[in-house]
Amino acid sequence: MAPRIADGEDTELQLKSNVSNNKLGDIESGEDAKKSVPENLPILHKVLIPARTPLVHGLKDAVKEIFFPDDPFQEFKNQPRKRKYLLGLLYVFPILDWGWNYSIGDLKGDVIAGLTIASLAVPQDIGYAKLANLSPVHGLYSSFVPPLIYAALGSSRHIAIGPVAVVSTLLGTQLRRELNPITQPELYLRLALTATFFAGLVEFTIGFLRLGFVIDFLSHATIVGFMAGAGITIALQQLKGFLGITHFTTDTDFISVMRSVWRNTDEWNWQTALIGSFFLVFLFITKYIGKRYKRLFWVSALGPLASVILATAFVKVTRIDRHGVKIVQHIHKGVNPSSIHELFFHGTYLGKGARIGVVAGLVALTEAIAIGRTFAALKDYHVDGNKEMIAIGLGNMAGSCTSCYVATGSFSRSAVNYNAGCNTPLTNIVMSIVVLITLIALTPLFYYTPNAVLSSIIISAVLGLVDFKAAFLIWKVDKIDFIACLGAFLGVFFVSVEIGLLIAVSTFMNKVPNTNLTTQRWYKWP
């Protein structure tokens, strides 16, 4: 108990005077500050030294902080058994939660958003499948099954699931080192499906074991550099389709790609380059309109589909494909065939598929979590990272059994989904239905689609991954972070996507032990 002060009013006035002086900024420091404090101030609070925590309790608290920071079982305490079962179902299947409270008012926004992202997804899927050296139909397959599973299990309202450029390129690069997609197409497809299964398995395992902190080994700075390098690299690789080159390098680094372009100038086709240039300018104009006028976001979203329709009609009417313009040609019709029997669960390709799948799965997971957190922050709702990992992991595991390859959250489609006014994950279901209709009835319409327009769509999409503003901000905030960002960029740009990823992780791991963790901006201490 603090002693009673006789001259309490004078002391109170003195305290108020000190506080007001502090607010005015007249704060002394060092020895002068100590001398200015009166010795007869009352003891307002007694601060006790905390008791020593037993080792077992300390370990228990540390484990809880790492694996259960959100305390997911709090809602189950002191609840009857039936209530616990209901809460368990709602926790595992978020679709039961938002579906039960779904209103007709939300339906209009979700349907419009779903149709909009579907119009963007179909041409992108055909192009991205080529990045993975797979048939275009596998890109469409990957926007049918995984989005349905994510809609039932995912916690983000705005993520649009499907193939993405970075993961497609990474997967294609690694697979091509093991098998030739031209001379060994069947084995190549089987290895791709096996890698997709293990990508989903590692994603599901990380989420199920609540190991989401593993993703933090890729800091924001390294992600910015990695994505920028991957975006430019993918854009340069599209010069093959953009110029109509037949013999092109299988390497992804800048020097190899440019050497291949200039060594094969005799294969350039001016008609192909003209088509590609025209639609690339068209897509940039639509993107500018969409950014400039927010209400016209649909112009940017419909740009790729409009480009495909116009280019296909042009080739069909003029038959310019007879003059060296390469086209997509036949795309299989029908729903995803079963591919369980195609997976490698023994033999030499098992280990190769697992290794490729782990790398592709972690990159895909990082991109999805980053997207989910971004849009959740904009709309002020919570995204459960571990649920996201489980949902995307199960989607890829099921996809590997239904002829899909690795799918994750797409930056471009999710941004369109957000701007279109989506309210729930129902937009993924709407998109899946449109893709299903395309698979059943519309794939023959893409026969005369020129490869040049697909290259233009990919270039216009991946250049958005280069974020100069974020890199400049990192430079101003933390020079060491900028070095990590630059290292990841240069690794991807001059060597390969895998080396860039390795530099990104190793840079972060080398930085953490040499810094004071209590001051790191990616750690939020209470």
Disulfide bonds with the S-S distance in Angstrom:
none
